[in-house]
Structures are given as C-alpha cells and as structure tokens.
C-alpha cells in the first residue's frame, strides 16, 4: 500500500498519516523516498488500537480505559480436542497445530507446527501436574487470525519431557497475536493447575462441552478457597465427588 492508499483505508488525510508514520506509530517501511505498508500489519495495528494493547495514536485525547483481552473470550468448545490420538510429543504437537488450522485460527499448519517445535527446543512446555502450555516464541499477526487458546486432552498421557517426569494429559496451545497476553494467560493457567484435582476432573469429563464448563467454573472461582473451588468444579458434573 502507498501512503495515499493507506490514508484512504484509514479515512484520514495524508498529512496526518505521514506524521503518524514518521513518529513510528504506524508500521511502514521507506523505500527510497516513498513509504510502503502491508495491509496485514496495518490491520494488526488497528486491532491493537481498538483493544488498547498499544497507546491510541489517532486520538491522543481519547481517555477510554485500556482493556485486556481475556483468555475466556478467546476460547470456545470448538477449540477443544477432547480425544488426542498421538502417543509421542511430535504427534501431539502436529495434532494440536492441525486442529488450530482446521478451525481457522492459524493460516498455515506447517508454519505453526514448526513454530511450536522451535519454542519447545528452547524451553519444554510441560511444567508438571499433568499439563503443558505451548506457544510460539514471537507474535505473528499475519498468520494468527485472532488471539486464541486451544486445549487438547490425552486420557492415557504422553511423555512430554515434563519437569516432574510424569505423563502429560492436558495441552494448552496459545495463539499469542499480542505479546502482552503471554504472562496474564500463563498465570491464569498455572493458577488453575496449582492442585492436581482439576486434572482428574478434566480427565473424567465426558466431552468438549463438559471440559469447557469445568474451565469456565474454575475461572469464576479462582479467588475462592480450595474447598470452594473443588465443590464448584464438581458441580459442573452433577455433583460427582472424587
């Protein structure tokens, strides 16, 4: 896109757009004496502005509070693969990446598989207590349709090089279109699994709908005592007690 095309796309005058580009507020590259822009990067910048991920450059007097993107808003039943078939780390990663691609969350399954393996080579995703959290090393707005979380379940468990040496059963895959989401989302998942009780309940869940209900209930009760949390989780499954 040229500067003129970008100004038309944003419904702003060229002088305003040029000022924002020169200040580094809008992503672009200068080739010779001409500015050029990629639409996927501009769309991502607009997403950032709307979600409050970056300061609002177009309206500096806008005092609207910045909003975080909640993990719950980026997770739904279709994102859950309740019966993973893989028996090795490689098979599980491929299965999860292909699931994300199949439901339209990433544009390229082959790229996503490679990106997840790249991060895994730096630091193992399995942290113990039966779960792992996979994500890419960097955000990729041109390949990730929107921030998302995918969950996969292996009832038999898989050797995933967990820090505690135990099999891994629950796999979270984060589509981190925004770097700022990584720590809040990771923190929320870790808090879910501080006790292994939720693991046993998730393994007993009948299907994807039940898994979603359990996590929604857990998310609503993270601030309660462990006793209250356990009661709430079990209530999703009709009052069953372990």
C-alpha positions as CSV (number, residue, x, y, z in Angstrom):
1,X,0.0,0.0,0.0
2,X,1.2,3.5,-0.7
3,X,0.7,6.5,1.7
4,X,-2.3,7.6,-0.4
5,X,-3.9,4.1,-0.3
6,X,-3.3,3.9,3.5
7,X,-4.9,7.3,4.1
8,X,-7.9,6.2,2.1
9,X,-8.0,2.9,4.0
10,X,-7.9,4.7,7.4
11,X,-10.2,7.6,6.2
12,X,-7.6,10.1,7.3
13,X,-5.8,12.8,5.3
14,X,-2.3,12.0,4.0
15,X,-0.6,14.7,6.2
16,X,-2.0,13.1,9.4
17,X,-1.0,9.6,8.3
18,X,2.5,10.8,7.3
19,X,3.0,12.3,10.7
20,X,2.0,9.1,12.4
21,X,4.3,7.1,10.2
22,X,7.2,9.3,10.7
23,X,6.7,9.1,14.5
24,X,6.7,5.4,14.3
25,X,3.1,5.0,15.4
26,X,2.1,3.2,12.2
27,X,4.2,0.3,10.9
28,X,5.7,1.0,7.5
29,X,9.0,0.9,5.6
30,X,10.6,3.7,3.5
31,X,11.9,2.6,0.1
32,X,13.9,5.4,-1.5
33,X,11.7,8.4,-0.7
34,X,8.4,6.5,-0.8
35,X,6.6,4.8,2.1
36,X,5.1,1.4,1.7
37,X,2.7,-0.6,4.0
38,X,1.5,-4.1,4.4
39,X,-2.3,-4.4,5.0
40,X,-2.0,-7.4,7.5
41,X,0.4,-5.2,9.6
42,X,-2.0,-2.2,9.4
43,X,-4.9,-4.4,10.4
44,X,-3.0,-5.7,13.4
45,X,-2.1,-2.1,14.3
46,X,-5.8,-1.3,14.2
47,X,-6.6,-4.3,16.3
48,X,-4.1,-3.1,18.9
49,X,-5.6,0.4,18.9
50,X,-9.1,-1.0,19.4
51,X,-8.1,-3.4,22.1
52,X,-5.9,-1.0,24.0
53,X,-2.8,-3.1,23.5
54,X,-0.9,-0.1,22.3
55,X,-1.5,3.7,23.0
56,X,-4.1,5.2,20.8
57,X,-2.2,7.3,18.3
58,X,-5.0,8.6,16.1
59,X,-7.0,10.0,19.0
60,X,-4.5,11.2,21.6
61,X,-7.2,12.8,23.7
62,X,-9.1,9.6,24.0
63,X,-9.3,8.7,27.7
64,X,-11.1,5.3,27.2
65,X,-9.6,2.8,29.7
66,X,-7.3,0.2,28.1
67,X,-8.8,-3.3,28.1
68,X,-7.1,-6.6,28.4
69,X,-8.1,-9.5,26.1
70,X,-9.4,-12.2,28.4
71,X,-8.4,-15.8,27.8
72,X,-12.1,-16.8,28.2
73,X,-13.1,-14.6,25.3
74,X,-10.6,-16.4,23.1
75,X,-11.7,-20.0,24.0
76,X,-14.8,-21.9,22.9
77,X,-15.9,-25.5,22.6
78,X,-14.7,-25.8,19.0
79,X,-11.2,-25.1,20.3
80,X,-11.1,-28.3,22.4
81,X,-9.7,-31.6,21.0
82,X,-11.0,-33.9,23.7
83,X,-9.5,-37.2,22.4
84,X,-6.0,-36.7,21.2
85,X,-4.7,-39.8,19.4
86,X,-1.0,-39.1,19.4
87,X,1.4,-41.1,21.6
88,X,4.5,-39.0,21.2
89,X,5.4,-35.4,21.6
90,X,5.8,-34.9,17.9
91,X,2.4,-36.5,17.2
92,X,0.7,-34.4,19.8
93,X,2.1,-31.1,18.5
94,X,1.2,-31.9,15.0
95,X,-2.3,-32.9,16.0
96,X,-2.9,-29.7,18.0
97,X,-1.5,-27.4,15.3
98,X,-3.6,-29.1,12.6
99,X,-6.7,-28.7,14.9
100,X,-6.0,-24.9,15.2
101,X,-5.6,-24.7,11.4
102,X,-8.7,-26.7,10.7
103,X,-10.9,-24.4,12.7
104,X,-9.4,-21.3,11.1
105,X,-7.2,-19.9,13.9
106,X,-3.9,-20.0,12.0
107,X,-3.4,-19.6,8.3
108,X,-0.6,-22.2,7.9
109,X,-0.5,-25.5,9.8
110,X,3.1,-26.3,8.6
111,X,4.3,-23.0,9.9
112,X,2.5,-23.4,13.2
113,X,4.0,-26.9,13.8
114,X,7.5,-25.6,13.1
115,X,7.0,-22.5,15.3
116,X,5.7,-24.7,18.2
117,X,8.7,-27.0,17.9
118,X,11.0,-24.0,17.8
119,X,9.8,-22.8,21.1
120,X,9.8,-26.3,22.6
121,X,13.5,-26.6,21.7
122,X,14.2,-23.5,23.8
123,X,12.1,-24.5,26.8
124,X,9.9,-27.6,27.4
125,X,6.2,-26.8,27.5
126,X,5.3,-29.4,30.1
127,X,5.7,-27.9,33.6
128,X,4.3,-30.7,35.7
129,X,1.0,-31.5,37.3
130,X,-0.1,-33.2,34.1
131,X,-0.3,-30.2,31.8
132,X,1.7,-28.3,29.2
133,X,1.5,-24.8,27.7
134,X,2.7,-24.5,24.1
135,X,3.1,-21.2,22.2
136,X,5.4,-19.6,19.6
137,X,8.4,-17.5,20.5
138,X,7.1,-14.4,18.9
139,X,3.7,-13.0,17.9
140,X,2.8,-13.5,14.2
141,X,-0.1,-11.2,13.4
142,X,0.0,-12.1,9.7
143,X,-0.5,-15.8,10.5
144,X,-2.8,-15.8,13.6
145,X,-6.4,-14.8,12.8
146,X,-7.1,-13.7,16.4
147,X,-5.8,-14.4,19.9
148,X,-6.8,-17.9,20.8
149,X,-6.4,-20.8,23.2
150,X,-6.7,-24.5,22.0
151,X,-6.9,-27.3,24.5
152,X,-6.1,-31.0,23.8
153,X,-6.7,-33.9,26.1
154,X,-4.9,-37.3,26.2
155,X,-6.5,-39.6,28.6
156,X,-3.7,-42.0,28.5
157,X,-1.0,-39.4,28.9
158,X,2.1,-38.7,26.8
159,X,5.8,-38.4,27.7
160,X,6.3,-34.7,27.1
161,X,9.6,-34.2,29.0
162,X,7.7,-32.8,32.0
163,X,9.7,-31.4,34.8
164,X,8.2,-33.8,37.3
165,X,8.8,-36.8,35.0
166,X,5.1,-37.7,34.9
167,X,2.9,-38.1,31.8
168,X,1.2,-35.0,30.4
169,X,-2.5,-35.2,29.8
170,X,-3.8,-31.6,29.1
171,X,-2.2,-29.4,26.4
172,X,-2.9,-25.7,26.1
173,X,-1.8,-24.0,22.8
174,X,-1.8,-20.2,22.9
175,X,-2.1,-18.2,19.8
176,X,-0.4,-15.1,21.1
177,X,-1.1,-12.4,18.5
178,X,-0.2,-9.9,21.1
179,X,3.0,-10.3,23.2
180,X,1.2,-8.6,26.2
181,X,-1.1,-11.5,26.6
182,X,1.5,-14.1,27.3
183,X,2.1,-13.5,31.0
184,X,-1.5,-13.0,32.1
185,X,-2.7,-16.1,30.2
186,X,0.1,-18.2,31.5
187,X,-0.5,-17.0,35.0
188,X,-4.2,-17.9,34.8
189,X,-3.4,-21.5,33.5
190,X,-0.9,-22.0,36.3
191,X,-3.4,-21.0,38.9
192,X,-5.9,-23.5,37.5
193,X,-3.4,-26.3,38.0
194,X,-1.9,-25.5,41.3
195,X,-3.7,-28.6,42.5
196,X,-3.9,-31.8,40.6
197,X,-7.6,-32.1,41.5
198,X,-8.7,-30.2,38.4
199,X,-6.6,-32.6,36.2
200,X,-8.6,-35.6,37.5
201,X,-11.9,-33.8,36.9
202,X,-10.9,-32.8,33.3
203,X,-9.8,-36.4,32.6
204,X,-13.2,-37.7,33.7
205,X,-15.2,-35.1,31.6
206,X,-17.5,-36.7,29.1
207,X,-16.8,-34.4,26.1
208,X,-15.6,-31.0,24.9
209,X,-18.7,-29.3,26.3
210,X,-18.0,-30.7,29.8
211,X,-14.4,-29.6,29.6
212,X,-15.4,-26.1,28.7
213,X,-17.9,-26.0,31.6
214,X,-15.2,-27.1,34.1
215,X,-12.7,-24.4,33.0
216,X,-15.4,-21.7,33.0
217,X,-16.4,-22.7,36.5
218,X,-12.8,-22.8,37.6
219,X,-12.2,-19.4,36.1
220,X,-15.1,-18.0,38.1
221,X,-13.8,-19.3,41.4
222,X,-10.0,-18.9,41.3
223,X,-10.2,-16.4,44.2
224,X,-12.1,-18.9,46.5
225,X,-10.6,-21.4,48.9
226,X,-9.5,-24.7,47.5
227,X,-12.6,-26.4,49.1
228,X,-14.9,-23.9,47.4
229,X,-13.1,-24.3,44.1
230,X,-13.3,-28.1,44.2
231,X,-17.1,-28.0,45.0
232,X,-17.7,-25.6,42.2
233,X,-15.7,-27.8,39.7
234,X,-17.6,-30.9,40.7
235,X,-20.9,-29.2,40.5
236,X,-20.4,-28.9,36.7
237,X,-20.5,-32.6,36.5
238,X,-23.7,-33.2,38.5
239,X,-22.2,-33.1,42.0
240,X,-19.8,-36.1,41.5
241,X,-17.1,-36.3,44.1
242,X,-13.6,-37.9,43.7
